[in-house]
């Protein structure tokens, strides 16, 4: 069933991980998908994996003029998903203020710029990706929790301001994405196994799990102002 046949979809941060899985899910249901990120090489690699119905666009969400120019040239979209973020992490007394600003600039202000400049067709949706640290803080990732909470609050407010465009957020827990490739195989496996043992779902999430939630929100006309947790029960464990 091609639910999104003929629909125009933009996935910002679609060159890897959750964004790539989301773009693939939309493309598999007939959407004409554009994946955007700063890295052209990663975009090309992701497009090759996704296959048909996808095109690429180099876009830096930290560049206000570039974001505005992009939407001026692209026109309106039916569905936009924002999963792009570069967020240095650490305890606030160790994390430099410059790194803290980079994290906020990337995940919050990047999403803000896209939402401000985007053009939407009738029946459109905008979906952010936050993270369960907004409701289950970690003493080693305080800033990330605050940024995620800010993204979710932004979505709820925009659901009112941009109505009838529907605005929602998907909040993932621990997801097995290339983000963790910086760890050794043993360290990564130990991390995932330890986390899975503590989660009610008894497994670590996959990018496709989050993509399913994004597609659900985009395809449900009565869903707006919502935050959907996809965390394996991490917020309650």
C-alpha positions in Angstrom: 0.0 0.0 0.0 1.6 3.3 -1.1 0.2 5.6 1.5 2.4 8.5 0.4 2.1 8.1 -3.4 2.8 11.4 -5.0 3.6 13.1 -1.8 6.7 15.3 -1.4 8.8 14.5 1.7 11.9 16.2 3.1 14.1 14.4 5.7 16.7 16.8 7.1 19.4 14.6 8.5 18.5 11.8 6.1 22.1 10.7 5.3 22.4 8.2 8.1 20.8 6.4 11.1 17.2 7.4 12.0 16.9 9.9 9.1 18.0 7.4 6.5 15.6 4.8 7.8 12.8 7.4 7.8 13.6 8.4 4.2 13.6 4.7 3.2 10.2 4.1 4.9 8.6 7.0 3.0 10.2 6.1 -0.3 8.9 2.5 0.0 5.4 3.9 0.3 5.6 5.9 -2.9 6.8 9.3 -1.6 9.2 11.5 -3.6 11.8 11.9 -0.9 14.6 14.5 -0.6 17.3 13.8 2.0 19.3 16.8 3.2 22.4 17.1 5.3 25.8 18.9 5.3 27.8 15.9 4.0 27.4 15.3 0.2 29.3 12.0 0.3 27.1 10.6 3.1 24.0 11.8 1.2 25.1 9.9 -2.0 25.8 6.7 0.0 22.4 6.9 1.7 20.6 7.5 -1.6 22.2 4.4 -3.0 20.9 2.4 0.0 17.4 3.9 -0.2 17.1 3.3 -4.0 14.2 4.7 -6.0 12.2 7.9 -5.2 15.0 9.8 -3.5 17.1 12.8 -4.3 19.7 14.6 -2.3 20.4 18.2 -1.2 23.3 19.6 0.7 22.0 21.8 3.5 23.5 23.2 6.7 20.7 24.1 9.1 23.0 26.4 11.0 23.1 28.7 7.9 19.9 30.8 8.1 20.3 32.2 4.6 20.9 28.8 3.1 17.8 27.4 4.8 15.7 30.2 3.5 17.1 29.9 0.0 16.5 26.2 0.0 12.8 26.5 0.6 12.5 29.4 -1.8 13.8 27.2 -4.5 12.1 23.9 -3.4 8.6 25.2 -2.8 6.1 23.4 -0.5 6.4 20.0 1.0 3.7 17.5 2.2 5.8 16.2 5.1 9.0 17.4 6.7 11.1 15.4 9.2 14.0 16.9 11.1 16.4 14.5 12.7 19.7 16.3 12.1 21.8 17.1 15.1 25.4 17.4 16.2 25.3 17.4 20.0 28.5 17.3 22.1 27.7 15.7 25.5 29.1 15.7 29.0 28.5 17.0 32.5 27.8 20.8 32.4 30.9 21.6 34.6 33.1 19.7 32.1 31.4 20.5 28.8 32.8 23.8 27.4 30.3 26.6 26.8 31.3 26.6 23.2 30.4 22.9 22.9 27.2 23.6 24.7 26.3 26.3 22.3 27.1 24.0 19.3 24.7 21.4 20.7 21.9 23.9 21.1 22.6 25.5 17.8 22.5 22.2 16.0 19.5 20.5 17.4 17.2 23.3 18.6 18.0 26.3 16.4 18.5 24.1 13.4 14.9 22.7 13.8 13.7 26.3 14.5 15.2 27.6 11.3 13.6 24.9 9.2 10.2 25.3 10.8 10.4 29.1 10.3 11.3 28.9 6.6 9.5 25.8 5.5 6.6 25.9 3.0 3.8 23.4 3.4 1.0 22.0 1.2 -2.5 21.4 2.4 -2.6 18.4 4.8 1.1 18.7 5.6 3.0 17.6 8.7 6.2 18.5 10.4 7.9 16.0 12.7 10.9 16.6 15.0 13.1 14.0 16.6 14.0 14.6 20.2 15.0 11.9 22.8 13.8 10.4 26.0 16.3 12.3 28.1 13.7 15.0 28.1 11.6 12.9 30.6 14.4 10.7 32.0 17.3 13.0 32.7 20.9 11.7 33.0 23.4 13.4 35.2 26.0 13.0 32.5 23.8 14.4 29.7 21.9 17.3 31.3 22.1 19.6 28.3 20.8 16.9 25.9 17.8 16.4 28.1 17.1 20.2 28.2 17.5 20.5 24.4 15.1 17.6 23.8 12.6 19.1 26.1 12.9 22.4 24.3 12.4 20.7 20.9 9.2 19.0 22.2 7.9 22.3 23.6 8.6 24.0 20.3 6.6 21.3 18.5 3.6 21.8 20.8 3.6 25.5 20.3 4.1 25.2 16.5 1.1 22.8 16.4 -1.0 25.8 17.4 0.9 28.5 15.4 1.2 26.5 12.1 -2.3 24.9 12.2 -3.7 23.2 10.2 -0.1 21.9 9.5 0.3 19.1 12.0 3.5 19.2 14.2 4.7 16.3 16.3 7.8 14.9 17.9 9.2 11.3 18.1 11.3 10.7 21.2 13.7 7.8 20.8 15.6 6.0 23.5 18.9 4.1 22.9 19.0 3.3 19.1 21.7 1.3 17.3 22.8 3.9 14.8 26.3 4.8 13.4 26.6 7.3 16.3 27.9 4.4 18.3 30.5 3.3 15.8 33.2 5.4 17.6 33.2 2.7 20.3 35.0 -0.6 19.9 32.9 -3.6 18.9 33.2 -5.0 22.4 32.4 -1.8 24.1 29.4 -1.2 21.9 28.1 -4.8 22.3 28.5 -4.5 26.1 26.6 -1.2 26.1 23.7 -2.6 24.0 23.5 -5.8 26.0 23.5 -4.0 29.3 20.9 -1.6 28.2 18.6 -4.3 26.7 18.7 -6.2 30.0 17.3 -3.2 31.8 14.6 -2.3 29.3 11.1 -3.7 29.5 11.3 -4.3 25.7 14.5 -6.4 26.3 16.1 -5.0 23.2 17.9 -2.0 21.9 16.0 0.1 19.3 16.7 0.1 15.6 16.4 3.1 13.3 13.4 1.5 11.7 11.5 1.5 15.0 11.7 5.3 15.0 10.9 5.6 11.3 7.7 3.6 11.9 6.6 6.2 14.5 7.4 9.1 12.2 5.4 7.5 9.4 2.5 6.9 11.8 2.4 10.6 12.7 2.7 11.8 9.2 -0.1 9.4 8.0 -2.6 10.1 10.9 -4.6 13.3 10.3 -5.8 13.6 13.9 -2.2 13.5 15.4 -0.8 16.9 16.2 1.0 18.4 19.2 2.0 14.9 20.3 5.3 13.4 21.5 5.6 9.7 20.8 8.1 7.8 22.9 10.0 5.0 21.1 12.4 4.0 23.9 11.7 0.4 24.8 10.3 1.6 28.1 13.4 3.5 29.0 11.4 6.4 30.5 9.7 4.1 33.0 12.5 1.6 33.7 
